Amino acid sequence: MHSPLEGDQLNLDLGISPDRSRTGHPEAVCFELREPRRYWQSKAGGPLPASRTAERLNMYLILQWLLSALALLIVARVVPGFNLQGLWPALIAAIVIGLLNATIGLFLKIVTFPLSMITLGIFLLVINALMIRLAAAIVKGFSVSGFGPAFWGAIVLALLNMLFRYLAKQA
């Protein structure tokens, strides 16, 4: 009978590697946890050359941008009052929302940290909804008809972005 661990057929990108040498028993297996491979590392675990690292980082950023735009298009289909008029406004809105979250949103999240702690993080969705409303005011072809659709859009957008990032890491 074959052991399911024979041949060390584990996914090494998960950071788990079998170690049979510690126990001395051929059927016993100890597992060592190691750091998972990041997108800027080679399969051997060492750093990539600078040009390959920059290339992977650029591809990663482009992928995240496209996935964010796709998430916005899905939110526009799911949440009433959240409107996008095509792919280009979605791509531009993804950039604008990212920049707003990195600047104004970051400042607001730092200032309102005590309130976020009291509400167990739900207030962060309010800040994200405000950033979506601000982006809708800036980007032509992107509109949100009130705070309610912006709030529900922020929830769905956060869930979709989590799902897309998880799937992108698995690929």
N, C-alpha and C positions, 0 to 999 in steps of 0.2 A: 504494500500500500504506500502511495506517495504522499508526502506531507505537502500541504498547500504552500509552504514556504520554500520548497525545494527549488533550487536554481536562483534563489534570491530575486524572485519576480515581483518585488515591491516597487511602487512608484517612488523613486528616489527624490523627486521634486517635492514630495510632501515632507521631507526632512526626517524620514524614518529609515534606518538601515539595520539589517539583522546582524547580530554578532554572536556566533556560535562558539567562539574561543573562550569566553568567560566561564561557561558552565562545565565544559569537559564532556557533556553528554551530547551525542549527535542529534538527538531529537529535540533537546531543549534549545530555545532561542531567546536571547535577551535583545531588547531593542534600544538603540541609542538614538536620542533625538539630536538632530543637527539643524543648523540654520537653513531654511529653504532657499533655493536659488532665486536670486532677484533678476529682473529683466536686464540689468546691466552686467551680469556675470556670465562667464562661459559655462558650459556643461561640466567642466572640470572644477568649477568653483572659483577659479581665479578671475581677476579683472580682465575685461576685454581691452583691446587697444583703443586709444582715445577716439579714433575715427569711427570704429564700430559702436562704441558707447554712445556717441553723439547720434549716430544713425538709429540705434535702438530707441534712444530717448525721443527723437523726433517722431518715429513711427508710433511710439506709445502715446505721445501727446496728440497726434493726428487721430489715432484710434479713439482716445477719450473724447476728443472734440466731436467726432462723427457719432459716437454713441450717445453723447449728451444731446446732440441735435435730434437723433432718432427718439430719445426719451421724450423730448419736447413735442415731437410730432405725435407720439402715442398719447401723451397727456392731453393734447389738443383734441384727440378723438374720444377720450374717456371722460374728461371733466367738462361739463357744460359751462360756457362763459369764458373758456380758455381757447383763444383762436389764433391760429397760424395760417398764413396764406401761401404756403409752399415751403420748398426745401431751403431756399436762400434765406428767408427770414428766420427759419429754424437754426441755420448755421450761424447767422449773425447774432441771434438771441442767445445761443449757447456761449459764444465768446463774451457777450456783454454781461450775461449773468455770472459767468466765471470771474470776470474782472471786477464786477460789483461785489461779489462775495469775497474776493481777495482783498478788497480795499475797505469800502464802507461797511460791508457785512462783517469783516473781521473786527473792525473798530466797535461796531454795535455789540458783537458777541462778547468782546472783552468788557465793555462797559456794563452790560446787562448780565454778567456772569452770576451774581448772587440771585437774580430773578430766575435765571435758567436752572440753578441748583434747587430752588424752592419748588419749581414746577417740574422737576425731573427731566429737564431738557425739552419740554414741549414748547417753551418760549422760543427756542431756536427755529422752530417751524414758522413762528410769527415773523422772525427776522428774515427767513428765506422767502416768505410770502411778500414781504415789503420789497425785497430785492427783485422779485419777479415783477411786481407792480412797477417798480422804477425802470426795469429793463423794457417793459411793455410801453412805457412812455417814451423811451428812447428809440426803439427799433420800429421802423415802418413795416407793416404786415404782421405785427404781433400785438395782440390786444388781450387784456384781461378785464372782464366787466365788473369787477368788484373785489372786495377783500376775501369773500367766501371762496370764489373760484381760485384765487391766488393761493389761499391756505390749502385747499384740497389738492391743487396742482403741486404745491410744495411737497405734500405728503407722497403723492404718486411719483413725483419726480425723484424724491429721495429713495423710494423703494426700487424704482427702475434703475437708477444709477448704481445702487448696491448690487442688484442682480447682474447688470452689465459688467461691472468691475469684477465680480466673482467669475463670470463666464470668460472674461478676457484673460484672467490669471490662469484659468484652466487650459486655455488654448495654447 
